Amino acid sequence: MYAASAYAQFSVSGRVVDSKTGEPVQGATVRLRNTNIGCATDDEGKFLLRNIPDGHYMMRISRMDYATQSCPVDGDTDGMLVKMDEGAVTLNQVVVTGTGTHHRLKDSPVPVEVIGQEELRQANAGSVEDALQKLVPSISFQSTSLSNNIYMNGLSGKYVLVLINGRKVAGDTSGNVDLSRINLARVKRIEIVKGAASALYGSDAMAGVINIITDEDTRDLLNVMSDTRISSHGRLTESANADVNVGWFSSHTSYQRQQADGWKLSDYEAADDGTLVETDKQPVYHWFTNDISQTFTFRATERLTFDIFGTYSTYENDRAPVVKYNIEHKTYQYGGMAKYMLPHSSYLELGATTTNYRSFQNYTEKSGSHPAGEHMNSKDQDYTNAYLKGVFRLGDANTLNVGLDYTGDALKSTATSNLGDMKDRSMYTLAFYAQDEVSIIRNLSAVVGFRYIYHETVHSRFNPKLSIMYKWGDFNLRASYASAFRAPTLQQLYAISEKSNKITMGSTDLKPETSNFYTLNAEYNTSFLSASVSVYQNDIRNLIDYHRLELTDEDKANGIISRQAYANVGKARIRGVDVGFTAHPGAGFTFGASYNYTHAKDLVADTPLERSVRHSATFNAGWGRTWGIYTLDVSLFGRYQGTRWSKVYDSSPAFQTWDLTTRHVIRLKDFTLEPGLGVENLFNYRDDRPYNSHYATLNPGRSFFASLLVRFKQ
């Protein structure tokens, strides 16, 4: 709780209870709309808002597992009693990714898939990647010793836009961002929008958007948390977070350490003649990461807020003596944001972010011209974004979202990637976007928007979108169209790189990749059952891929075995179906399942898209009960993934994994203790084919894990 202004006029206090049981509702958010004034209910369900400037306000009371309540306040009020009705957790979550504005999940005009904090706790995943694998069938990972490659609805990671609180996670290896940089203990929810989303988010959002919303406590005086998880093969995740709120000032600090000893899946690899020979090579080597982030928030007035933030992340592995160099990544990000609340839930927001990503090869032994001890820069990438946006509530039936956006990309020549005469290259993008959310008639709403873009290399682009939703009782029916584009990267435009005696060349003749995405969605929502089905089609043109070139005499003399250049060589059509349900039958039980069918076809080669998966599914079942200060949750999670097709490599086989987790929550006055125990990969599936196979999964087999979360809040 905090004072909002020196000109405070009145206070509001009261109690929030369950409408059926009369029990206090702890941890509900009580906030005055259009202001920064708010607090959370205590263990007895009580709340107190002090120093409220004179005026008329709408007070909003919310908690994810209850239906939101609103009531007017305009003067001193003592002893207010608010009764809340219990509801399905997922339906009451607020989402922002689909439209850029806040909606209850069940009221979002654009279909959004949400993984809530409670689901993440029950899954007890070791990382964001593990959580997505367990809970989202349309997302998969194909991992190597160098990177984890994400795929979404048939498309690779370079077509997936990953955000943290709406800010792009920049800096990539082969088009894939390192999700280990994200502190899972800080995650409040993960929002997933599938398909084209360039109208709101610009380039890259062709397969979809993953927006990770963090949980930064702005209510309690002090909130300190430690979260530790250990598993086999030396796997450790340790997170420490601290939130401090004093009047007009808040500080949010987080640190995460992840590490693993590495493991083998097979003692053999295939020699050039196809015979199997013993090897010391591993698909997973010893690695560790360190990530620290800091955010300061200043509430200048009840309407004006400033944030400044920074993060620093490192990744290192240890591959000696099998490989003669180790990989190291360093990422810096810093920026700021100002937000001014206007009447009628409108606001203006101004922000800027800069990310610096560096990758190094650290030689432990002499290799060719590289001496032992050399610290060679292999990638040097900068990303800057600045924006001004405004959200305006134009009456009860209309919301306008408009903004200006600047993006700058820069890439430096390195020893492994020459951008032409060892020059440094950069490019910029300017954009204007507008989106109107309008209630046409009762139960019928639409979202119409566009983004006009001027890109330095591909020039003008126009991306429209249209979504329509009709509510019919407990049913939501949606239809959407959106276009997207992906501009060629600086690497694809200019770089000449050599690796393993293979040369890859950029091309300034590249056109942007484009897509048109269509989807139909139907949902059925009650407090006990939520079910949905979606069908979609994504038509993609001007796909950028490698085009094989003839070797020159000089290439052959220098031992070069292949030469290729980037070119617009492909087009694809992706059709799919998503089906899912979540049931709350009572007595503490929950059940859920999701199935994804993706038919991703390369229309030029008349084959499936490289590394696409046609069938995947997830399943979860849980039971929970509370006895006084103790809560027990028992959960079972399963994932089935079909064959991952590949023309370049051998196709990886279908597999399934099952995890059993238990969570024990002990609530004391100021402390919460949350130990967890479980078994991952119950049936001990391992893809134990020879080293360097196109592995289905790098899972080392059955393993036991233990975790402990300790939270102090005051």
FILUMRO-652496 format. One line per 5 residues: their letters; for each residue x, y, z of C-alpha. Coordinates in steps of 0.2 Angstrom, whole numbers, m for minus. Each point is the difference from the previous one (the first is absolute). Example, Ala and Ser with C-alpha at 12.3 -4.5 7.8 and 13.67 -1.06 7.14 Angstrom:
residues 2
AS) 62 m22 39 ~ 6 17 m3 .
END
This chain:
residues 714
MYAAS) 0 0 0 ~ 6 17 m4 ~ m4 18 0 ~ m5 7 m17 ~ 1 19 2 .
AYAQF) 4 14 12 ~ m18 6 m4 ~ m9 m15 7 ~ m18 3 5 ~ m8 m17 6 .
SVSGR) 3 m18 3 ~ m9 m16 m3 ~ 1 m16 10 ~ m9 m16 0 ~ 0 m19 m1 .
VVDSK) m1 m13 m14 ~ m8 m16 3 ~ m6 m16 m10 ~ m18 2 m4 ~ m4 m18 4 .
TGEPV) 11 m4 15 ~ 2 18 8 ~ 19 m5 1 ~ 12 15 m3 ~ 8 1 m17 .
QGATV) 18 3 2 ~ 11 8 m13 ~ m14 8 m10 ~ 5 16 m10 ~ m9 15 5 .
RLRNT) 3 15 m12 ~ m8 16 m5 ~ m2 1 m19 ~ 10 13 m9 ~ 12 3 14 .
NIGCA) 15 m9 8 ~ m9 m2 17 ~ m2 m18 5 ~ 4 m13 13 ~ m2 m19 3 .
TDDEG) m11 m7 13 ~ 8 m8 16 ~ m2 m17 8 ~ m17 6 7 ~ m6 7 m17 .
KFLLR) 2 18 6 ~ 6 14 m11 ~ 3 19 3 ~ 2 14 m13 ~ 7 16 7 .
NIPDG) 3 18 m6 ~ m12 m1 m15 ~ m2 17 m9 ~ m18 6 1 ~ m11 m6 m15 .
HYMMR) m10 m14 m6 ~ 8 m17 m3 ~ m4 m18 m5 ~ 8 m13 11 ~ 5 m16 m7 .
ISRMD) 2 m16 10 ~ 8 m15 m9 ~ 8 m17 3 ~ 3 m13 m14 ~ m11 m13 8 .
YATQS) m15 12 3 ~ m11 10 m10 ~ 5 19 0 ~ m10 12 10 ~ m2 19 m3 .
CPVDG) m8 13 11 ~ 0 19 0 ~ 9 10 14 ~ 0 19 2 ~ 3 3 19 .
DTDGM) 6 m7 16 ~ m6 m18 2 ~ 3 m11 15 ~ m5 m19 1 ~ m5 m3 m18 .
LVKMD) m4 m18 m3 ~ 4 m7 m17 ~ m7 m18 m4 ~ 9 m9 m14 ~ m7 m15 m10 .
EGAVT) 12 m14 m4 ~ 4 m3 m19 ~ 12 m10 m11 ~ 18 6 2 ~ 3 1 m19 .
LNQVV) m15 10 m5 ~ 3 14 12 ~ 18 3 m4 ~ 4 17 m8 ~ 9 m1 m17 .
VTGTG) 7 13 m11 ~ 10 m8 m14 ~ m14 m3 m12 ~ m6 18 m2 ~ 13 10 10 .
THHRL) m13 5 12 ~ m6 m9 16 ~ m15 m12 m1 ~ m6 m15 10 ~ 5 m15 m9 .
KDSPV) m18 m5 m3 ~ m3 17 m8 ~ 15 2 m11 ~ m5 3 m18 ~ 16 m9 m5 .
PVEVI) 3 m19 5 ~ 14 0 13 ~ 7 m15 9 ~ 6 3 18 ~ 11 m10 12 .
GQEEL) m4 8 17 ~ 11 1 15 ~ m9 m14 9 ~ 3 m12 m15 ~ 18 4 0 .
RQANA) 1 m4 18 ~ m9 m16 m1 ~ 11 m5 m15 ~ 16 4 10 ~ 10 2 m16 .
GSVED) 18 4 0 ~ 0 14 m13 ~ m12 9 m12 ~ 5 m12 m13 ~ m6 m15 10 .
ALQKL) m16 9 5 ~ m4 3 m18 ~ 4 m18 m5 ~ m11 m7 14 ~ m15 11 m3 .
VPSIS) m1 6 m18 ~ m2 m14 m13 ~ 3 12 m15 ~ 17 5 6 ~ 15 m12 m1 .
FQSTS) 18 1 2 ~ 14 m8 m10 ~ 16 2 10 ~ 18 m2 m5 ~ 16 3 11 .
LSNNI) 1 18 m6 ~ m18 6 1 ~ m19 m4 4 ~ m10 2 m16 ~ m18 4 3 .
YMNGL) m14 m4 m13 ~ m18 6 0 ~ m13 m7 m11 ~ 12 m6 m13 ~ 12 15 0 .
SGKYV) 17 3 8 ~ 5 12 13 ~ 5 14 m12 ~ m19 2 m3 ~ m5 0 18 .
LVLIN) 1 17 10 ~ 4 m2 18 ~ m4 14 12 ~ 2 4 18 ~ m13 12 6 .
GRKVA) m3 5 m18 ~ 19 3 m3 ~ 9 m10 m13 ~ 13 m13 6 ~ 13 5 m12 .
GDTSG) 17 m9 m4 ~ m1 m17 m8 ~ 10 m15 m6 ~ m5 m6 m17 ~ m17 9 2 .
NVDLS) m4 m7 17 ~ 0 10 16 ~ 7 m8 16 ~ m15 m3 11 ~ 11 m4 15 .
RINLA) 3 19 2 ~ m18 1 7 ~ m2 m3 19 ~ m15 m12 1 ~ m2 4 19 .
RVKRI) m5 18 m6 ~ m13 m6 m13 ~ m18 5 4 ~ m7 m7 m16 ~ 5 m5 m18 .
EIVKG) m12 6 m14 ~ 1 m8 m17 ~ m8 7 m15 ~ 2 m11 m15 ~ 1 6 m18 .
AASAL) 5 16 m8 ~ 1 15 11 ~ 10 13 m9 ~ m14 13 1 ~ 4 2 19 .
YGSDA) 17 m6 1 ~ 9 3 m17 ~ 13 m12 m8 ~ 3 m18 6 ~ m18 m4 7 .
MAGVI) m5 m12 m14 ~ m1 m16 10 ~ m6 9 15 ~ 4 10 16 ~ 5 m7 17 .
NIITD) m2 14 13 ~ 7 m4 17 ~ m7 11 14 ~ 10 2 16 ~ m7 1 17 .
EDTRD) 7 16 9 ~ m8 3 17 ~ m5 19 0 ~ m11 m2 16 ~ 10 m7 15 .
LLNVM) 13 9 9 ~ 12 m15 m2 ~ m1 m16 m10 ~ 15 m11 0 ~ 0 m17 m9 .
SDTRI) 13 m14 m2 ~ m4 m14 m12 ~ 11 m15 m2 ~ m2 m16 m11 ~ 13 m14 m1 .
SSHGR) m1 m16 m11 ~ 11 m13 m7 ~ 16 3 m11 ~ 4 15 11 ~ m15 10 m6 .
LTESA) m3 15 11 ~ m11 16 m1 ~ 2 13 14 ~ m10 16 0 ~ 0 14 12 .
NADVN) m12 15 m2 ~ m3 15 11 ~ m14 13 m1 ~ 0 16 10 ~ m14 13 0 .
VGWFS) 2 16 10 ~ m13 14 m4 ~ 3 6 m17 ~ 15 m11 m3 ~ 2 m19 m5 .
SHTSY) 15 m11 m3 ~ m1 m17 m8 ~ 16 m11 0 ~ 2 m18 m7 ~ 14 m12 m2 .
QRQQA) 1 m17 m8 ~ 13 m13 m1 ~ m2 m16 m11 ~ 12 m14 m3 ~ 2 m18 m6 .
DGWKL) 14 m12 0 ~ m5 m7 m17 ~ m3 m18 m6 ~ 2 m12 m14 ~ m15 m9 m9 .
SDYEA) 12 m12 m9 ~ 18 m6 1 ~ 1 m1 m19 ~ 0 11 m15 ~ m1 m4 m19 .
ADDGT) 17 1 m9 ~ 1 6 m18 ~ m3 m18 m7 ~ m15 m2 11 ~ 8 m12 13 .
LVETD) m3 4 18 ~ 16 5 10 ~ 1 5 19 ~ 0 18 4 ~ 2 12 14 .
KQPVY) m11 13 m8 ~ m16 5 9 ~ m16 8 m6 ~ m1 10 17 ~ 16 7 7 .
HWFTN) 3 8 17 ~ m8 17 0 ~ m5 14 11 ~ m9 17 m1 ~ m1 15 11 .
DISQT) m14 13 m2 ~ m3 16 10 ~ m13 13 m2 ~ m5 16 8 ~ m15 11 m2 .
FTFRA) m3 17 10 ~ m18 7 m1 ~ m4 18 5 ~ m18 6 3 ~ 1 18 m3 .
TERLT) m18 3 2 ~ m16 m11 1 ~ 0 0 m19 ~ 18 1 m5 ~ 13 m14 2 .
FDIFG) 18 m2 m6 ~ 9 m17 m2 ~ 19 m2 m3 ~ 7 m18 m2 ~ 15 m10 m5 .
TYSTY) 5 m18 m2 ~ 17 m10 m2 ~ 0 m18 m5 ~ 15 m12 m3 ~ 0 m17 m7 .
ENDRA) 16 m11 m1 ~ 3 m19 m3 ~ 15 m11 2 ~ 4 m12 m14 ~ 18 m4 3 .
PVVKY) 9 m11 m4 ~ m12 m7 m13 ~ m3 17 m9 ~ 15 12 m1 ~ m11 16 4 .
NIEHK) m14 4 12 ~ m15 12 m4 ~ m4 16 10 ~ m14 12 m2 ~ m2 17 9 .
TYQYG) m16 10 m1 ~ m3 18 7 ~ m17 8 m1 ~ m5 17 7 ~ m14 12 m2 .
GMAKY) m14 11 7 ~ m18 3 m1 ~ m13 14 5 ~ m18 m3 2 ~ m14 13 2 .
MLPHS) m17 m5 5 ~ m14 10 m8 ~ m19 0 4 ~ m11 m14 m5 ~ 14 m14 1 .
SYLEL) 10 9 m14 ~ 19 2 1 ~ 15 6 m9 ~ 17 m10 1 ~ 17 5 m6 .
GATTT) 15 m13 0 ~ 17 m5 m6 ~ 10 m16 1 ~ 18 m4 m6 ~ 7 m18 0 .
NYRSF) 18 m5 m4 ~ 3 m18 m4 ~ 18 m7 m1 ~ 5 m18 m4 ~ 18 m7 2 .
QNYTE) 10 m15 m3 ~ 13 m3 14 ~ 14 m11 m6 ~ 6 m13 13 ~ 13 m8 m13 .
KSGSH) 8 6 m16 ~ m11 m2 m15 ~ 6 5 m17 ~ 5 18 1 ~ m9 2 17 .
PAGEH) 13 m1 15 ~ m6 m7 17 ~ m7 14 11 ~ m7 10 m15 ~ m16 9 4 .
MNSKD) m8 2 m17 ~ m15 10 m3 ~ m12 m10 m12 ~ m15 11 1 ~ m3 18 5 .
QDYTN) m18 6 m1 ~ m9 15 6 ~ m19 4 0 ~ m9 16 5 ~ m19 3 1 .
AYLKG) m9 16 4 ~ m18 3 0 ~ m15 12 4 ~ m17 m8 2 ~ m17 6 6 .
VFRLG) m15 m10 5 ~ m16 10 1 ~ m17 m6 6 ~ m12 9 m11 ~ m16 m4 9 .
DANTL) m6 m17 6 ~ 1 m8 m17 ~ 16 6 m8 ~ 18 m1 4 ~ 14 8 m11 .
NVGLD) 18 m6 1 ~ 12 10 m11 ~ 19 1 1 ~ 16 5 m8 ~ 15 m12 0 .
YTGDA) 19 1 m4 ~ 11 m16 m2 ~ 18 0 m3 ~ 11 m15 m4 ~ 19 m1 m1 .
LKSTA) 12 m14 m3 ~ 19 1 0 ~ 12 m10 m10 ~ 9 m14 9 ~ 13 m13 m3 .
TSNLG) m14 m12 m5 ~ m12 11 m9 ~ 7 14 m12 ~ m14 13 m5 ~ 10 6 m15 .
DMKDR) 18 7 1 ~ m2 m3 19 ~ m12 14 1 ~ m14 2 14 ~ m18 1 m6 .
SMYTL) m16 7 6 ~ m18 3 m5 ~ m15 8 7 ~ m19 m1 0 ~ m13 13 3 .
AFYAQ) m18 m4 3 ~ m17 7 3 ~ m14 m11 6 ~ m18 2 5 ~ m13 m12 7 .
DEVSI) m18 2 4 ~ m10 m11 11 ~ m19 3 m1 ~ m16 m8 6 ~ m11 0 m15 .
IRNLS) m16 m6 8 ~ m3 m10 16 ~ 11 m16 0 ~ 9 5 m16 ~ 17 8 0 .
AVVGF) 14 3 m13 ~ 18 5 0 ~ 6 9 m15 ~ 18 6 m2 ~ 15 2 m11 .
RYIYH) 19 4 1 ~ 9 11 m13 ~ 18 m3 m1 ~ 15 8 m8 ~ 15 m12 0 .
ETVHS) 17 6 m5 ~ 3 m15 m12 ~ m17 m6 m5 ~ m9 17 0 ~ m19 2 3 .
RFNPK) m11 m14 7 ~ m18 0 5 ~ m7 m13 12 ~ m18 m1 4 ~ m10 m10 13 .
LSIMY) m18 m4 3 ~ m8 m10 15 ~ m18 m3 3 ~ m8 m7 16 ~ m18 m5 3 .
KWGDF) m5 m5 18 ~ m15 m12 1 ~ m3 m5 18 ~ 15 m10 6 ~ 7 m1 m18 .
NLRAS) 12 11 m8 ~ 2 m1 m19 ~ 15 9 m8 ~ 6 3 m18 ~ 17 9 m4 .
YASAF) 11 5 m14 ~ 17 7 1 ~ 15 3 m11 ~ 18 0 5 ~ 17 2 m7 .
RAPTL) 18 m4 5 ~ 14 11 m7 ~ 17 m8 m5 ~ 12 2 14 ~ 17 8 m1 .
QQLYA) 8 m17 0 ~ m11 m6 m15 ~ 3 16 m9 ~ 19 3 2 ~ 10 m14 9 .
ISEKS) 12 m11 m8 ~ 4 m14 13 ~ 10 m16 1 ~ m3 m15 11 ~ 6 m17 m1 .
NKITM) 7 3 m18 ~ m17 6 m5 ~ m3 18 m7 ~ m17 9 2 ~ m2 17 m9 .
GSTDL) m13 14 2 ~ m10 8 m14 ~ m6 18 m1 ~ m13 m6 m12 ~ m10 m8 13 .
KPETS) m19 4 1 ~ m9 0 17 ~ m9 m16 4 ~ m19 3 2 ~ m15 m10 6 .
NFYTL) m19 1 1 ~ m8 m9 15 ~ m18 m5 2 ~ m8 m8 15 ~ m17 m5 7 .
NAEYN) m2 m4 18 ~ m15 m6 11 ~ 1 0 19 ~ m12 m6 14 ~ 3 7 17 .
TSFLS) m8 m3 17 ~ 8 0 17 ~ 1 m19 m1 ~ 5 m3 m18 ~ 10 9 m13 .
ASVSV) 2 m7 m17 ~ 6 7 m17 ~ 3 m5 m18 ~ 10 10 m13 ~ 3 m3 m18 .
YQNDI) 13 11 m9 ~ 9 2 m17 ~ 17 10 m2 ~ 5 3 m18 ~ 18 6 m1 .
RNLID) 9 7 m15 ~ 19 4 m4 ~ 7 m12 13 ~ 18 3 3 ~ 11 m15 m1 .
YHRLE) 17 m6 m7 ~ 3 m1 m18 ~ 14 m12 m5 ~ 14 7 m11 ~ 14 m8 m10 .
LTDED) 17 m1 8 ~ 14 10 m8 ~ 17 m6 m4 ~ 6 11 15 ~ m13 m8 11 .
KANGI) 6 m18 m5 ~ 19 5 3 ~ m4 7 17 ~ m10 m15 6 ~ m17 8 m1 .
ISRQA) m14 m14 m1 ~ m15 11 m3 ~ m5 17 m5 ~ m18 7 2 ~ m9 17 0 .
YANVG) m16 6 8 ~ m14 2 m13 ~ m19 1 0 ~ m2 m18 m6 ~ m16 m6 9 .
KARIR) m18 2 4 ~ m10 m10 12 ~ m18 m3 6 ~ m3 m5 18 ~ m17 m7 5 .
GVDVG) m5 m6 17 ~ m12 m3 14 ~ 2 3 19 ~ m12 m8 12 ~ 0 1 19 .
FTAHP) m10 0 16 ~ 2 3 18 ~ m12 m8 13 ~ m3 4 18 ~ m12 m14 6 .
GAGFT) 2 5 18 ~ 7 m9 16 ~ 17 8 m5 ~ 2 m9 m16 ~ 5 8 m17 .
FGASY) 2 m8 m17 ~ 6 7 m16 ~ 7 m5 m17 ~ 5 9 m16 ~ 3 m7 m18 .
NYTHA) 9 8 m14 ~ 0 m5 m18 ~ 11 9 m12 ~ 1 m4 m19 ~ 15 11 m5 .
KDLVA) 4 m2 m18 ~ 14 7 m11 ~ m9 4 m16 ~ 15 1 m11 ~ 8 m17 5 .
DTPLE) m17 m8 4 ~ 6 m6 16 ~ m3 4 19 ~ 9 15 6 ~ 17 m4 7 .
RSVRH) m1 m6 18 ~ m19 2 2 ~ m10 m11 11 ~ m17 m6 m5 ~ m8 m6 16 .
SATFN) 3 5 18 ~ m10 0 16 ~ 1 4 18 ~ m10 m7 15 ~ m1 6 18 .
AGWGR) m10 m6 15 ~ 1 6 18 ~ m7 0 17 ~ 2 12 14 ~ m7 3 18 .
TWGIY) 3 12 14 ~ 1 m4 18 ~ 2 16 10 ~ 17 7 m4 ~ 5 m15 m11 .
TLDVS) m4 m3 m18 ~ 4 m15 m10 ~ 0 m1 m19 ~ 3 m16 m10 ~ 2 1 m19 .
LFGRY) 3 m11 m15 ~ 6 7 m16 ~ 2 m9 m17 ~ 6 5 m17 ~ 0 m9 m16 .
QGTRW) 9 6 m15 ~ 0 m8 m17 ~ 14 m3 m13 ~ 10 16 m4 ~ 2 m1 m19 .
SKVYD) 17 5 m8 ~ 7 m1 m17 ~ 17 6 5 ~ 2 m12 15 ~ m8 m16 5 .
SSPAF) m18 3 7 ~ m1 m1 19 ~ m12 m13 7 ~ m16 3 9 ~ 1 m1 19 .
QTWDL) m10 4 16 ~ 5 5 17 ~ m9 1 17 ~ 4 10 16 ~ m8 m2 17 .
TTRHV) 2 15 12 ~ m5 4 17 ~ m1 17 8 ~ m1 4 19 ~ m5 17 5 .
IRLKD) 2 6 18 ~ m7 17 4 ~ 6 9 16 ~ m3 18 5 ~ 14 8 m10 .
FTLEP) 8 m15 m8 ~ m5 m13 m13 ~ 9 m16 m2 ~ m3 m10 m16 ~ 10 m16 m2 .
GLGVE) m2 m11 m15 ~ 4 m18 m5 ~ m3 m10 m16 ~ 6 m11 m13 ~ 3 5 m18 .
NLFNY) m1 m12 m15 ~ m8 m13 10 ~ 2 m14 m13 ~ 18 5 m4 ~ m1 4 m18 .
RDDRP) 17 4 m8 ~ 5 3 m18 ~ 16 m10 1 ~ 4 0 m18 ~ 19 4 m5 .
YNSHY) 7 17 4 ~ m5 13 m13 ~ m17 m8 m4 ~ m15 11 m3 ~ m6 m3 18 .
ATLNP) m18 0 5 ~ 5 7 17 ~ 15 2 10 ~ m8 m6 16 ~ 12 m11 10 .
GRSFF) m13 m12 6 ~ m9 m2 16 ~ 5 12 14 ~ m6 6 17 ~ 0 18 5 .
ASLLV) m3 10 16 ~ m4 18 1 ~ m2 13 14 ~ m8 17 m1 ~ 1 12 15 .
RFKQ) m9 16 0 ~ 0 14 13 ~ m13 14 m2 ~ m4 15 11 .
END
